[in-house]
Amino acid sequence: MTEDRRGTFRRNAFTFGSLLLADGEVNCLVWDATDTGAQIEMEDDQPVPDRFPLRLTAGGDPRPATVAWRRSRRIGIAFEG
């Protein structure tokens, strides 16, 4: 059994979000989320910076995020603040 290091309940989101990058908004799939972070998946090999604002839902307020880990197209992020 693997250790759950999140320290907070993770809820399945399975929705579309977006990263607000310098060259525009880029869509992503939000697999799951907590109050402190989320797991997202990019549609293709879109370069993703280490820090960016993330909008979890269409029309939602963006939250500043930092990359915690990367595995292929999936990225774990931690919300700042």
N, C-alpha and C positions, 0 to 999 in steps of 0.2 A: 504494500500500500504506500502511496506517495504522500508526502507531508504537504499540507495546505498552508502556505506561508503568507497568504493574503491578510489574515487577521480580520476580515470583514466578509459578510455574506455576498456572494456573487450571484447576480440574477441574469438569466438568459435574456438577451435583448433581441438578437437576430433581426436587426433592422438596418437601414441605411443611414450612414452619417457622412460627414465630409470634413476634410482637412482644409484649412484656409492657408494656402501657401502663397509665396510672393508672386507666382505667375498665375494665380487663380485658385478656384475651389476644386478639389479633387474628391470624388466619391470613394467611400469605403464601406465594407460590411462590418457592423458592430456585432461580434459574437456574444459577448457578455460584458457586464459592467458592474462596478461597485461605486461607492461614494468616493473612493480614492483612485480608481483607475479603470481600464477596460482592455479588452482584447479585440483588435481590429484586423481586417484582412483587406489588402489592396487588390484592385482588379487586375493589375498587371505589374510589370517591373518598375512602377513609378518610384523615382527616388524620393525618399522621405527624410527630412532633416531630423536632428535629435530633439528639437523643440518646435512646437507648432500649436496653434489653436485648433481644437476639435469640436465640431458640432455633432452631438449624438443623435439628434433627430432633425428632420427638415423644419426650418424656422426656429429651432432652439438657439439659445445663447451659446456662443462658443466658449470653451473652457481651455485655459492654457494647459498644455500637456508636454511631458518629457518621455522619450522612449526608454523603457526599462529593459526590453529584450527584443530580438528579431529572430524569426525562424521562417525563412523563405518569404512568402507573401504575408504571413501573420506577424503582427507586432503587438507587444504588450506595452501599454502606456500607463504612466502615473500622472494624475492631475496635480497641478501645482497649486499651492495656497491652501 
